Amino acid sequence: MIDLLEPERAVATQDVAWRRLFIQRNRTERFRQERDAVHLTMDSIPYGLRAEYYRRRRARLKKYFEDE
């Protein structure tokens, strides 16, 4: 009964090329935001402390990768 009152809706098929472009564009934007965040972090570290920051970062990453 209800089917007679409301016509069937047309289902639009997805455009594969548009979807691929959309995903790529969003992935690129996310990568750009992450890169900018890293640059802001590095710029906020005083020049004289960067060597110490790199040493601690390397030790932290080494420990992280050794645990895996």
ROMIRO-15634 format. One record per residue: z, x, y of N, C-alpha, C, O, CB in turn; residue in one letter; residue number from 1. Coordinates in Angstrom, 2 decimals. Atoms other than C-alpha are relative to their C-alpha. Glycine has a CB too. Layout:
% residues N
+---------+---------+---------+---------+---------+---------+---------+---------+---------+---------+---------+---------+---------+---------+---------+------+-----+
!     n_Z !     n_X !     n_Y !    ca_Z !    ca_X !    ca_Y !     c_Z !     c_X !     c_Y !     o_Z !     o_X !     o_Y !    cb_Z !    cb_X !    cb_Y ! code ! pos !
+---------+---------+---------+---------+---------+---------+---------+---------+---------+---------+---------+---------+---------+---------+---------+------+-----+
!       Z !       X !       Y !       Z !       X !       Y !       Z !       X !       Y !       Z !       X !       Y !       Z !       X !       Y !    a ! NUM !
...
+---------+---------+---------+---------+---------+---------+---------+---------+---------+---------+---------+---------+---------+---------+---------+------+-----+
END
This chain:
% residues 68
+---------+---------+---------+---------+---------+---------+---------+---------+---------+---------+---------+---------+---------+---------+---------+------+-----+
!     n_Z !     n_X !     n_Y !    ca_Z !    ca_X !    ca_Y !     c_Z !     c_X !     c_Y !     o_Z !     o_X !     o_Y !    cb_Z !    cb_X !    cb_Y ! code ! pos !
+---------+---------+---------+---------+---------+---------+---------+---------+---------+---------+---------+---------+---------+---------+---------+------+-----+
!    0.00 !    0.82 !   -1.19 !    0.00 !    0.00 !    0.00 !    0.00 !    0.86 !    1.25 !   -0.78 !    0.63 !    2.18 !    1.19 !   -0.93 !    0.00 !    m !   1 !
!   -0.07 !   -0.87 !   -1.18 !    0.97 !    2.73 !    2.45 !   -1.29 !    0.82 !    0.12 !   -1.74 !    1.11 !    1.22 !    1.24 !    0.93 !   -0.07 !    i !   2 !
!    1.23 !   -0.78 !   -0.02 !   -2.13 !    4.71 !    1.46 !   -1.12 !   -0.75 !    0.72 !   -1.99 !   -0.13 !    1.31 !   -0.43 !    0.35 !   -1.41 !    d !   3 !
!    1.03 !    0.79 !   -0.66 !   -4.26 !    1.88 !    2.79 !    0.21 !   -0.04 !    1.51 !   -0.76 !   -0.17 !    2.26 !   -0.02 !   -1.41 !   -0.55 !    l !   4 !
!   -0.29 !    0.07 !   -1.43 !   -2.52 !    1.88 !    6.19 !   -0.30 !    1.32 !    0.71 !   -0.71 !    1.33 !    1.87 !    1.46 !   -0.38 !    0.21 !    l !   5 !
!    0.17 !   -1.32 !   -0.63 !   -2.79 !    5.62 !    6.83 !   -1.13 !    0.75 !   -0.70 !   -1.04 !    1.02 !   -1.90 !    1.32 !    0.82 !   -0.05 !    e !   6 !
!    1.11 !   -0.72 !    0.63 !   -6.08 !    7.44 !    6.24 !    0.42 !    1.42 !   -0.40 !    1.35 !    1.98 !    0.18 !   -1.23 !    0.06 !    0.95 !    p !   7 !
!   -0.29 !   -1.37 !    0.43 !   -6.06 !   10.78 !    4.44 !   -0.34 !    0.97 !    1.12 !   -1.33 !    0.82 !    1.83 !   -0.78 !    0.35 !   -1.28 !    e !   8 !
!    0.24 !   -1.01 !   -1.02 !   -5.79 !   13.77 !    6.71 !   -0.87 !    1.11 !   -0.58 !   -0.73 !    1.50 !   -1.74 !    1.35 !    0.59 !    0.53 !    r !   9 !
!    0.86 !   -1.10 !    0.44 !   -8.42 !   16.44 !    6.50 !    0.81 !    1.29 !   -0.02 !    1.54 !    1.59 !    0.93 !   -1.25 !    0.14 !    0.93 !    a !  10 !
!   -0.71 !   -1.27 !    0.12 !   -7.03 !   19.76 !    5.30 !   -0.97 !    1.10 !    0.43 !   -2.03 !    1.29 !   -0.16 !    0.53 !    0.24 !   -1.46 !    v !  11 !
!    0.85 !   -1.08 !   -0.50 !   -8.45 !   22.65 !    7.26 !    0.18 !    1.23 !   -0.88 !    1.30 !    1.63 !   -1.18 !    0.34 !    0.34 !    1.48 !    a !  12 !
!   -0.09 !   -1.23 !    0.79 !   -9.27 !   25.69 !    5.18 !    0.26 !    1.17 !    0.95 !   -0.25 !    1.19 !    2.07 !   -1.30 !    0.23 !   -0.83 !    t !  13 !
!   -0.33 !   -1.14 !   -0.84 !   -7.90 !   28.94 !    6.51 !   -1.17 !    0.95 !    0.08 !   -1.88 !    1.20 !   -0.90 !    1.25 !    0.72 !   -0.53 !    q !  14 !
!    1.03 !   -1.00 !   -0.21 !  -10.29 !   31.42 !    7.98 !    0.59 !    1.36 !   -0.40 !    1.52 !    1.85 !    0.25 !   -0.51 !    0.00 !    1.49 !    d !  15 !
!   -0.56 !   -1.24 !    0.55 !   -9.65 !   34.62 !    5.99 !   -0.11 !    1.14 !    1.01 !    0.83 !    1.92 !    1.15 !   -0.71 !    0.38 !   -1.31 !    v !  16 !
!    0.18 !   -1.08 !   -0.97 !  -11.06 !   36.94 !    8.65 !    0.99 !   -0.14 !    1.15 !    1.57 !    0.85 !    1.60 !   -1.45 !    0.01 !    0.54 !    a !  17 !
!   -0.94 !    0.23 !   -1.10 !   -8.92 !   35.34 !   11.39 !    1.41 !    0.35 !   -0.45 !    2.17 !    0.97 !    0.29 !   -0.07 !   -1.46 !    0.50 !    w !  18 !
!   -1.34 !   -0.27 !    0.52 !   -5.82 !   35.55 !    9.20 !    0.24 !    1.50 !   -0.12 !    1.30 !    1.99 !    0.24 !    0.20 !   -0.69 !   -1.37 !    r !  19 !
!   -0.13 !   -1.45 !    0.15 !   -6.43 !   39.22 !    8.42 !    0.17 !    0.66 !    1.37 !    0.99 !    1.56 !    1.53 !   -1.24 !    0.58 !   -0.72 !    r !  20 !
!   -0.11 !   -0.55 !   -1.35 !   -6.93 !   39.98 !   12.13 !    1.37 !   -0.33 !    0.60 !    1.97 !    0.52 !    1.25 !   -1.12 !   -0.55 !    0.91 !    l !  21 !
!   -1.30 !    0.42 !   -0.51 !   -3.77 !   38.01 !   13.02 !    1.12 !    0.88 !   -0.57 !    1.99 !    1.33 !    0.17 !    0.26 !   -1.47 !   -0.34 !    f !  22 !
!   -1.02 !   -0.83 !    0.65 !   -1.66 !   39.95 !   10.49 !   -0.07 !    1.44 !    0.52 !    0.95 !    2.05 !    0.79 !   -0.17 !   -0.03 !   -1.52 !    i !  23 !
!    0.18 !   -1.37 !   -0.47 !   -3.11 !   43.28 !   11.60 !    0.50 !    0.15 !    1.44 !    1.15 !    1.14 !    1.78 !   -1.48 !    0.43 !   -0.09 !    q !  24 !
!   -0.41 !   -0.05 !   -1.40 !   -2.49 !   42.49 !   15.28 !    1.53 !   -0.05 !    0.11 !    2.12 !    0.69 !    0.89 !   -0.63 !   -1.16 !    0.79 !    r !  25 !
!   -1.45 !    0.09 !   -0.03 !    1.13 !   41.48 !   14.63 !    0.65 !    1.26 !   -0.55 !    1.67 !    1.72 !   -0.02 !    0.48 !   -1.22 !   -0.79 !    n !  26 !
!   -0.53 !   -1.24 !    0.57 !    1.73 !   44.55 !   12.47 !   -0.12 !    1.13 !    1.02 !    0.80 !    1.94 !    1.16 !   -0.75 !    0.37 !   -1.31 !    r !  27 !
!    0.21 !   -1.03 !   -1.02 !    0.29 !   46.77 !   15.22 !    1.01 !   -0.16 !    1.13 !    1.55 !    0.82 !    1.63 !   -1.43 !   -0.06 !    0.55 !    t !  28 !
!   -0.96 !    0.25 !   -1.08 !    2.49 !   45.11 !   17.84 !    1.41 !    0.40 !   -0.42 !    2.15 !    1.00 !    0.37 !   -0.03 !   -1.48 !    0.40 !    e !  29 !
!   -1.32 !   -0.38 !    0.50 !    5.61 !   45.58 !   15.69 !    0.14 !    1.52 !   -0.06 !    1.18 !    2.07 !    0.30 !    0.26 !   -0.62 !   -1.38 !    r !  30 !
!   -0.01 !   -1.45 !    0.05 !    4.71 !   49.23 !   15.12 !    0.15 !    0.58 !    1.40 !    0.89 !    1.55 !    1.60 !   -1.29 !    0.53 !   -0.67 !    f !  31 !
!   -0.08 !   -0.47 !   -1.39 !    4.24 !   49.71 !   18.88 !    1.41 !   -0.18 !    0.55 !    1.91 !    0.70 !    1.25 !   -1.03 !   -0.75 !    0.88 !    r !  32 !
!   -1.37 !    0.23 !   -0.48 !    7.66 !   48.18 !   19.61 !    0.97 !    0.98 !   -0.63 !    1.86 !    1.49 !    0.06 !    0.43 !   -1.43 !   -0.30 !    q !  33 !
!   -0.88 !   -0.97 !    0.66 !    9.37 !   50.40 !   17.03 !   -0.21 !    1.40 !    0.58 !    0.75 !    2.13 !    0.79 !   -0.26 !    0.01 !   -1.51 !    e !  34 !
!    0.29 !   -1.31 !   -0.57 !    7.61 !   53.47 !   18.42 !    0.60 !    0.13 !    1.40 !    1.17 !    1.17 !    1.73 !   -1.52 !    0.23 !    0.06 !    r !  35 !
!   -0.56 !   -0.03 !   -1.35 !    8.65 !   52.58 !   21.98 !    1.53 !    0.11 !   -0.04 !    2.13 !    0.77 !    0.81 !   -0.41 !   -1.24 !    0.79 !    d !  36 !
!   -1.46 !   -0.09 !    0.13 !   12.26 !   52.13 !   20.82 !    0.41 !    1.43 !   -0.34 !    1.41 !    1.92 !    0.19 !    0.50 !   -0.97 !   -1.09 !    a !  37 !
!   -0.30 !   -1.39 !    0.35 !   12.22 !   55.62 !   19.27 !   -0.17 !    0.89 !    1.23 !    0.65 !    1.77 !    1.47 !   -0.90 !    0.49 !   -1.15 !    v !  38 !
!    0.23 !   -0.80 !   -1.21 !   10.77 !   57.07 !   22.48 !    1.12 !   -0.20 !    1.01 !    1.57 !    0.75 !    1.64 !   -1.35 !   -0.35 !    0.64 !    h !  39 !
!   -1.11 !    0.25 !   -0.93 !   13.45 !   55.38 !   24.59 !    1.27 !    0.69 !   -0.45 !    2.02 !    1.23 !    0.37 !    0.24 !   -1.51 !    0.13 !    l !  40 !
!   -1.18 !   -0.68 !    0.53 !   16.15 !   56.75 !   22.30 !   -0.08 !    1.49 !    0.26 !    0.89 !    2.11 !    0.70 !    0.16 !   -0.27 !   -1.50 !    t !  41 !
!    0.16 !   -1.44 !   -0.21 !   14.74 !   60.26 !   22.51 !    0.10 !    0.36 !    1.48 !    0.65 !    1.41 !    1.83 !   -1.34 !    0.47 !   -0.57 !    m !  42 !
!   -0.06 !   -0.27 !   -1.44 !   14.37 !   60.04 !   26.29 !    1.42 !   -0.12 !    0.53 !    1.76 !    0.50 !    1.55 !   -0.92 !   -0.95 !    0.76 !    d !  43 !
!   -1.36 !    0.19 !   -0.49 !   17.99 !   58.94 !   26.65 !    0.91 !    1.18 !   -0.38 !    1.99 !    1.33 !    0.20 !    0.59 !   -1.29 !   -0.56 !    s !  44 !
!   -0.80 !   -1.17 !    0.40 !   19.28 !   62.12 !   24.92 !   -0.27 !    1.13 !    0.99 !   -1.42 !    1.50 !    1.23 !   -0.35 !    0.44 !   -1.48 !    i !  45 !
!    0.20 !   -1.12 !   -0.93 !   19.86 !   64.93 !   27.42 !   -0.72 !    1.17 !   -0.69 !   -0.53 !    1.41 !   -1.89 !    1.35 !    0.48 !    0.56 !    p !  46 !
!    0.85 !   -1.06 !    0.57 !   17.49 !   67.86 !   26.91 !    0.82 !    1.03 !   -0.75 !    0.40 !    1.48 !   -1.82 !   -0.80 !    0.68 !    1.10 !    y !  47 !
!   -0.82 !   -1.04 !    0.62 !   20.29 !   70.32 !   26.06 !    0.62 !   -0.44 !   -1.33 !    1.01 !    0.41 !   -2.13 !    1.08 !    0.41 !    0.94 !    g !  48 !
!   -0.63 !    0.50 !    1.22 !   21.63 !   68.06 !   23.27 !   -1.00 !   -0.39 !   -1.08 !   -0.61 !   -0.80 !   -2.17 !    0.87 !   -1.18 !    0.32 !    l !  49 !
!    1.00 !    0.41 !    0.98 !   18.36 !   67.39 !   21.50 !    0.03 !    0.84 !   -1.27 !   -0.17 !    0.31 !   -2.36 !   -1.37 !    0.06 !    0.61 !    r !  50 !
!   -0.06 !   -0.86 !    1.19 !   18.68 !   70.38 !   19.18 !    1.15 !   -0.44 !   -0.91 !    0.99 !   -0.49 !   -2.13 !    0.16 !    1.49 !    0.40 !    a !  51 !
!   -1.15 !    0.48 !    0.78 !   22.12 !   69.15 !   18.09 !   -0.32 !   -1.34 !   -0.64 !    0.04 !   -1.59 !   -1.79 !    1.26 !   -0.12 !    0.89 !    e !  52 !
!    0.39 !    1.31 !    0.55 !   20.75 !   65.64 !   17.65 !   -0.91 !    0.18 !   -1.20 !   -0.73 !   -0.49 !   -2.22 !   -0.71 !   -0.86 !    1.09 !    y !  53 !
!    0.93 !   -0.24 !    1.12 !   17.92 !   66.95 !   15.44 !    0.72 !    0.55 !   -1.22 !    0.42 !    0.17 !   -2.35 !   -1.10 !    0.97 !    0.44 !    y !  54 !
!   -0.76 !   -0.55 !    1.12 !   20.36 !   68.96 !   13.31 !    0.76 !   -1.09 !   -0.73 !    0.72 !   -1.18 !   -1.96 !    0.96 !    1.09 !    0.49 !    r !  55 !
!   -0.77 !    1.09 !    0.62 !   22.58 !   65.95 !   12.72 !   -0.92 !   -1.02 !   -0.67 !   -0.60 !   -1.54 !   -1.74 !    0.89 !   -0.69 !    1.04 !    r !  56 !
!    0.96 !    0.96 !    0.56 !   19.60 !   63.69 !   12.11 !   -0.56 !    0.53 !   -1.32 !   -0.66 !   -0.21 !   -2.30 !   -1.15 !   -0.29 !    1.00 !    r !  57 !
!    0.54 !   -0.60 !    1.22 !   18.13 !   66.10 !    9.56 !    1.04 !   -0.04 !   -1.13 !    0.70 !   -0.34 !   -2.27 !   -0.44 !    1.45 !    0.26 !    r !  58 !
!   -1.07 !    0.03 !    1.01 !   21.49 !   66.33 !    7.75 !    0.20 !   -1.43 !   -0.52 !    0.39 !   -1.63 !   -1.72 !    1.32 !    0.55 !    0.58 !    a !  59 !
!   -0.18 !    1.39 !    0.40 !   21.82 !   62.54 !    7.72 !   -1.15 !   -0.47 !   -0.90 !   -0.92 !   -1.13 !   -1.91 !    0.10 !   -0.91 !    1.24 !    r !  60 !
!    1.16 !    0.39 !    0.80 !   18.28 !   62.04 !    6.39 !    0.00 !    0.72 !   -1.35 !   -0.36 !    0.13 !   -2.37 !   -1.29 !    0.30 !    0.75 !    l !  61 !
!   -0.06 !   -0.77 !    1.25 !   18.74 !   64.80 !    3.80 !    0.98 !   -0.66 !   -0.96 !    0.69 !   -0.82 !   -2.15 !    0.41 !    1.47 !    0.27 !    k !  62 !
!   -1.00 !    0.66 !    0.83 !   21.89 !   63.08 !    2.53 !   -0.55 !   -1.33 !   -0.51 !   -0.33 !   -1.69 !   -1.67 !    1.30 !   -0.21 !    0.80 !    k !  63 !
!    0.55 !    1.29 !    0.39 !   20.09 !   59.74 !    2.47 !   -1.02 !    0.15 !   -1.13 !   -0.99 !   -0.61 !   -2.10 !   -0.65 !   -0.70 !    1.20 !    y !  64 !
!    1.04 !   -0.17 !    1.01 !   17.14 !   61.04 !    0.44 !    0.52 !    0.64 !   -1.28 !   -0.06 !    0.43 !   -2.35 !   -1.12 !    0.85 !    0.56 !    f !  65 !
!   -0.59 !   -0.58 !    1.20 !   19.33 !   63.03 !   -1.95 !    0.69 !   -1.07 !   -0.85 !    0.75 !   -0.95 !   -2.07 !    0.99 !    1.11 !    0.38 !    e !  66 !
!   -0.70 !    1.06 !    0.72 !   21.24 !   59.86 !   -2.87 !   -0.96 !   -0.85 !   -0.82 !   -0.55 !   -1.46 !   -1.81 !    0.77 !   -0.89 !    0.99 !    d !  67 !
!    0.96 !    0.86 !    0.71 !   18.08 !   58.09 !   -4.03 !   -0.44 !    0.56 !   -1.29 !   -1.24 !   -0.06 !   -1.99 !   -1.19 !   -0.24 !    0.82 !    e !  68 !
+---------+---------+---------+---------+---------+---------+---------+---------+---------+---------+---------+---------+---------+---------+---------+------+-----+
END
